[in-house]
Amino acid sequence: MSAVAEPGSLKVAQRVANGGAEATWNAIIQGDARFDRDGVLGRRAEGVDGAGVLSRAAELEIRFVCPGDADWPTVLDTMPATLDAGAEAVPPPFGLWVRGRGSPAGIGPQAVAVVGARAATSYGVRVAADLAADLATLGWTVVSGAAYGIDAAAHRGAMAMAGPTHAVLACGLDIAYPRAHAELLERIAGCGVVISELPPGMKPMRSRFIARNRIIAGLTSGTVVVEAALRSGALSTAHWAVKLGREVMVVPGPVTSQQSAGCHEWARNKGATLVTDAAEVVDAAGRLGVDAVSAPVGENRPLDRFRPEERDVYERMPAYAPVTVSELAECSGYSVPFVEASLRKLAGGGLVAEHDDGWARVPLAV
Amino acid sequence: MSAVAEPGSLKVAQRVANGGAEATWNAIIQGDARFDRDGVLGRRAEGVDGAGVLSRAAELEIRFVCPGDADWPTVLDTMPATLDAGAEAVPPPFGLWVRGRGSPAGIGPQAVAVVGARAATSYGVRVAADLAADLATLGWTVVSGAAYGIDAAAHRGAMAMAGPTHAVLACGLDIAYPRAHAELLERIAGCGVVISELPPGMKPMRSRFIARNRIIAGLTSGTVVVEAALRSGALSTAHWAVKLGREVMVVPGPVTSQQSAGCHEWARNKGATLVTDAAEVVDAAGRLGVDAVSAPVGENRPLDRFRPEERDVYERMPAYAPVTVSELAECSGYSVPFVEASLRKLAGGGLVAEHDDGWARVPLAV
């Protein structure tokens, strides 16, 4: 059936949800005109060599997992085949082809999608790799699509930290797509899994990429878009994440970069959370109270360890010219002895220095 | 009195608000112990050579404006000297020293502060200059602090488009601070004004910079922080803008840049609006319905002008390999004639091309 029904077919997903996969298959091969009205599924089923697909899969160590199997990622069961009027359905897959030493089972709570533009900038590639590496270090699984640019950088970053990473493809797992990533896909299969809804032999198509993206969104508790132009296809995974109620995160970048414009637009107008590092991703996508990390704060300033009055003395010193103790006492309202004592304490902290013509601030590192 | 009371003194501002400036001055010089408890103001008043300050100001063409004067920026009258319990007051200035060919009167509704780090990156300097230039083109006035880095870039960008720009200093207007910006300050005075609460002769101090920033926030309908490290002093103007109920905007930048970390933090956790160009600044800071501009959209895609079914044919084509008309009809469910007609229309739009072994997509510019 996975060789017959196009990934993301709502009609098939709803039939499976209502009557089960076997009944759906029977409806297809028996030519049930109420279900397969134009007969397209029936005609495709006639042309499928099921035994051939299975032997090809076995040969390449590609296994098929479906709901109920030990390897099945149960997080996908939350994808809604039907929804109340007004909302959109996100057809769950009825099975997945899987290749690799890892397992997709148990994925979800601590998994995040890291996706973005194929035509990524060097900035985006660096950020995606660093983010994925840091997420792997924090124990998170990185899921992506093995495409050029951001996707590949995310997989590589996670593997650099020996973290598991999974790739979801829009074609059969016998096809390395893109071809230049054949070795990358082998490496991913060596530590995680490569996943597809499509059986061996099926080619990538634009509609299949879009359907594939709902699996990437569905397998994870959030999607991070590292770089995307306005209306870029790279945002399709984010759209699915929204429909699935998963967290959508975007990485900011230079406003001069078109490849960050889609990220900024989503932060501004579509409710995406701005994230700048792995801790913030975990904070947004993590289960509340379990993975939450504290908000970033600036480094402690040298001035922080002085009393408010001593800091005030410091703040009342001219920015660039020396000042005498009596001048400073006059303008600050503090007594001469207090100003002098404060200056000596501040000097001990390296904040001020005494010169021939008075006291001056030592420039702070900005 | 401006030579005696420190800028931002809440005590003085409240007394002026309640009893007027003249009564406040009398309380100071008569040694009213209920008002000037430690006698600091009185002692400073004794040391001030009022006539000398005024003649020095006249010599340098520095004028003093106060509420009620034609030149007074009435937007400052909305700064609250007193607030209900729990909220903080933002002491309004009781007068400003002004130098330059422009006037601060009428500033506010279409004025925006563009501020940020002194240790700006080349990215920040470029963005600040471009933003200010575009704001000037849209008829907006750019206010800043004439400091190194972002401030100077903002003034220069506005003046490059012959837009008015005003600088607010933390010292007397006889002092060029920073010294290297003496020429910049002259240029600003040639088209806008340079403003200070402090009379000629007063030196810049850290506390005066902080007080100065409330004037920058108060003169404008919003503050844009272009670059700021976490807890940077450059965020002080943003803090004042929040207290004044003005819009706070931040420009995103590379997550690898510490000078953008403060901006990202404010967008994430302090409710600042992310802005990436002048139109978005006008959108956020402009009066609703008057200056609002539309949200950005991606450029029209070549595919947009085809019918949904034709786009669907395109989307079902393999991403990298040619496909025959009959294959495509089979997998898409459309008839052979319809697929063929759609392909010819798509070819006319440059989206697909016919080859010896079938039809293939022409790569789209990303």
Contacts between the chains, C-beta under 8 A, distances in Angstrom:
chain1	res1	chain2	res2	distance
A	6	B	331	7.8
A	38	B	333	6.0
A	40	B	333	4.1
A	43	B	330	7.2
A	44	B	330	7.1
A	44	B	331	7.6
A	47	B	330	7.8
A	117	B	366	6.7
A	118	B	366	6.2
A	119	B	366	4.1
A	123	B	254	5.9
A	123	B	256	7.2
A	126	B	256	7.1
A	127	B	254	7.8
A	127	B	255	5.9
A	127	B	256	6.9
A	170	B	319	7.8
A	177	B	319	7.5
A	177	B	320	7.4
A	178	B	320	7.8
A	203	B	318	4.3
A	203	B	319	7.7
A	203	B	321	6.1
A	204	B	318	6.4
A	204	B	319	4.5
A	204	B	320	7.0
A	205	B	315	6.8
A	205	B	316	5.3
A	205	B	317	6.2
A	205	B	318	5.5
A	205	B	319	6.3
A	205	B	331	7.9
A	206	B	314	7.0
A	206	B	315	4.0
A	206	B	316	7.2
A	206	B	317	6.9
A	206	B	319	6.4
A	206	B	361	7.9
A	207	B	312	7.4
A	207	B	315	4.4
A	207	B	316	5.4
A	209	B	319	7.2
A	210	B	315	7.6
A	229	B	298	7.0
A	229	B	366	7.0
A	230	B	296	6.4
A	230	B	297	6.8
A	230	B	298	3.7
A	230	B	299	7.6
A	231	B	297	7.2
A	231	B	298	3.0
A	231	B	299	7.8
A	231	B	301	7.2
A	232	B	298	7.7
A	232	B	366	7.4
A	251	B	255	6.0
A	252	B	252	3.4
A	252	B	253	6.8
A	252	B	254	7.9
A	252	B	255	6.3
A	252	B	260	7.4
A	252	B	264	6.0
A	252	B	267	7.8
A	252	B	274	7.5
A	253	B	252	6.8
A	253	B	253	7.4
A	253	B	254	6.0
A	253	B	255	7.5
A	254	B	123	5.9
A	254	B	127	7.9
A	254	B	252	7.9
A	254	B	253	6.0
A	254	B	254	5.9
A	255	B	127	5.9
A	255	B	251	6.0
A	255	B	252	6.4
A	255	B	253	7.5
A	255	B	276	4.1
A	255	B	277	6.8
A	256	B	123	7.3
A	256	B	126	7.2
A	256	B	127	6.9
A	260	B	252	7.4
A	261	B	276	7.1
A	261	B	296	7.3
A	262	B	298	7.9
A	264	B	252	6.0
A	264	B	274	6.1
A	264	B	276	5.0
A	265	B	295	7.6
A	265	B	296	6.2
A	267	B	252	7.7
A	267	B	267	7.1
A	267	B	274	5.3
A	268	B	273	7.4
A	268	B	274	5.2
A	268	B	276	7.9
A	268	B	280	7.3
A	268	B	295	7.9
A	269	B	295	5.7
A	273	B	268	7.4
A	274	B	252	7.5
A	274	B	264	6.1
A	274	B	267	5.3
A	274	B	268	5.2
A	274	B	274	7.1
A	276	B	255	4.0
A	276	B	261	7.1
A	276	B	264	5.0
A	276	B	268	7.9
A	277	B	255	6.8
A	280	B	268	7.3
A	295	B	265	7.6
A	295	B	268	7.9
A	295	B	269	5.7
A	296	B	230	6.4
A	296	B	261	7.3
A	296	B	265	6.2
A	297	B	230	6.8
A	297	B	231	7.2
A	298	B	229	7.0
A	298	B	230	3.7
A	298	B	231	3.1
A	298	B	232	7.8
A	298	B	262	7.9
A	299	B	230	7.6
A	299	B	231	7.9
A	301	B	231	7.1
A	312	B	207	7.4
A	314	B	206	7.0
A	315	B	205	6.9
A	315	B	206	4.0
A	315	B	207	4.5
A	315	B	210	7.6
A	316	B	205	5.3
A	316	B	206	7.0
A	316	B	207	5.3
A	317	B	205	6.2
A	317	B	206	6.9
A	318	B	203	4.3
A	318	B	204	6.3
A	318	B	205	5.4
A	319	B	170	7.8
A	319	B	177	7.5
A	319	B	203	7.8
A	319	B	204	4.6
A	319	B	205	6.4
A	319	B	206	6.5
A	319	B	209	7.2
A	320	B	177	7.4
A	320	B	178	7.7
A	320	B	204	7.0
A	321	B	203	6.1
A	323	B	203	8.0
A	330	B	43	7.2
A	330	B	44	7.1
A	330	B	47	7.8
A	331	B	6	7.7
A	331	B	44	7.6
A	331	B	205	7.8
A	333	B	38	6.1
A	333	B	40	4.2
A	361	B	206	7.9
A	366	B	117	6.7
A	366	B	118	6.3
A	366	B	119	4.0
A	366	B	229	6.9
A	366	B	232	7.4
